[in-house]
């Protein structure tokens, strides 16, 4: 049966830049609180680019896609920023937003339009990616907008002083990649790993809005001497599905990569893999592994650990993967299945190959469209969000069966109510030490400067 077409991630992103089933689900109500509503305009951000992360003191950090300074180029007020939210000293008071850095865009050879959440290192430095900006010559709507960057923000020595920005790498649009997407990942040696939606020098069927192939997975290595340049290396260039073919490589990787203890990298691509009636010639997407070379300077090897094929197993995996303690991988696909509502899936290695199990099918008649990465609690329960459906957006819990082969039980523990509540959660949730969950919504809140309002940061407590 033909399923609903999943929309191209770049199309969703371009829309933001230019403006900007839970079958038999038990219902239980957690308490939700909007910690901050973005206001947009020159003095605040709008449309969170990913989730939030904690520092050691309990502050939250994240990025917004648009707004910021008036002099942003090529689109005024739409360069985006990085923010910090500090908890109140007294329970019940409001969280306080601090803008750590406002990007200036291509006109200043700076970053523009963050396109993923941020991560922190042990020293409190903040790292992320932007879709545009930098020194590259990529063109958006006839204007040179830059090809995207990887940035670092370092805290000041004295509280209250400005944070310092360093552009670790500006993409050039060629074989090195273009349009970085999703959160970065560190390895134990301090190398950064990420993905670009386009570029890489392979594939010519992936790009609706931009010129430049089917995307990459890249590594950024820190300099040997302080102040030196970081070194970028493309570990894999995706080729997509060639015209007239039904099978091929992945296309448009999502970022949010994970590494195993042997240094292999795992992730998903939104398109590619297998072109068929269910998803069209662009393909339903796939999960991949990149195995490091046996010798220094060798070639990384790609393995297609699962290719999504039809509506019974999902289509368009829309976020990164996560591991459980036994080495199985878990993720979400925003489209597919008979109702078109998306799935939560598990990939388990058996007898030399990976086997997919659908843990839950969502329905457009209920809550649907899981798009953000999953997170485990200490008991092995999975948590995530859905972006839409007839009942709107929701946060859900999936509890594993008590016996092997049993059914995972889904609980909708918060249904987003619409304004002034958040709308359209699309990023991973994160736990605090007390077991409360935090996340972002791309729209909603009480910021009136944006179409659909400007987005929120929220907390959900059991």
C-alpha positions, 0 to 999 in steps of 0.5 A: 500500500502506498504511504504518505510521502515524507517531506524533504528535510531541506524543504522543512528547513527552507520554510523555517528560514524563509518565515522561519498510533498510539493504539490502546495508549494509556493516558496519564498526565505529567505536569508540564511547564513552559520554562521560556517562550522565545520572542523573536525580533532583534533581541531574542531568538525564534524556532529552536534548532534542536534540543537543550543540554545541561551544564554541571550547574543545571543551566540549559543551553541551545540554539535558535534558527532565526532572529538576532541582530538587524545587520544579518546577511543575506536575510535580515534578522534571521541569523539565529543565536545560542542561548542559556537558560538559568534556573530560578533561585526560588522555586516557582520563579521564572527561568532567565534567558541569556543570549550567549552569542548572536550570529552575524551571517555571511556578510561577516563570514560568520555562521548563520541559521543554526541547524542542530542542537548544541553539545558541551565539552568538560570545560563548558565550551559549546559546539554546534553547526549552522546551515549557512554562513562562513566563507563558502560561496554556496548560493541561496535564492540567488544570493551567496549565503555560505555553505555552513560552519562548525562553531565553538563558543568559549565562556569568558574568564570573568562572569558577564564578559562576552563569550568568544566565538571560533569558527572551527570549519567553514564548508566550501560546497564541494567534496567537503559537504554543504548544509551541516545538519543535526547535533555533533558527537565527540569521541574520547580523543576530542574529535567531532563527528557530524553530517551534512545534508548535501555536498560530498561529490556523489549522487545527483538525485538528492537536491531539490533546493540546492546544488551539491550531491547527497551529503556526507559524514565528516570528522573534525580533528583538533589542532596539535597546538593551541590556536591551530586549525581544526582538520576536516575529513570526509569519512563517507560521501552518500550517493543516493539512488541513481536515476532509473535504479531502485536500489542505491546508497543513502541520501541526506544524513540526519546527524546525531551520530553515535559511536560504539566502543570500537569507533564505528559510527552509526546513523540514519539517512532520510532518503535513499536505500530503496526506491519503490512505490511506497516512497518513490524514486528518492527512497525510504531511507536507511540506517548505516554503519561506518567502520574505521580503517585498520590502518591510519589513513585508510578508508572508512567502510560503509555498511547498510545495516537496514534499508527501509522498504515499505509502509510496514516498517516506517519511512524517512528515519528522521533522527539519529540512533541510540544504543541500549546496554546490549548493543541494539539500536533504536530510532524513529521514522516520521513516515510510513506504515499503513496510516502514514503516522510513523514508527519507533523501531529497534535494530538488533544484530543477529547471526551477522546481520541486523534485524528490524523490529517495529516497537510501535506504529503511530496513526494520523488519526491519533498522535503521529509523526515522531521526529526527534531522537529517543532517550532511555531512562534507568529502567529501560523505558523509551521516551520521545515526542510526536509532532502532529496527528489529529490530536496534536503533538504529544510526549510518549513513553514506551515500556518494554514487555515483561516477557520476551516477544511481548508488546511494548506499551505506549503511554501518552503522558503529555498532550501539548495544548496549543498556544500558549503551550508549545507546538511541534516538538521535534528534538530529543528530550533530556533528563535531569537528576530528578527524573524530569524531562526537558525539551523544545518546541519549534513553534508555540509559546507567547512570542508574537513576532513569528508566524505560529509563535516563536517556540518554547523550552519546556519541562515535564514532571511525573 
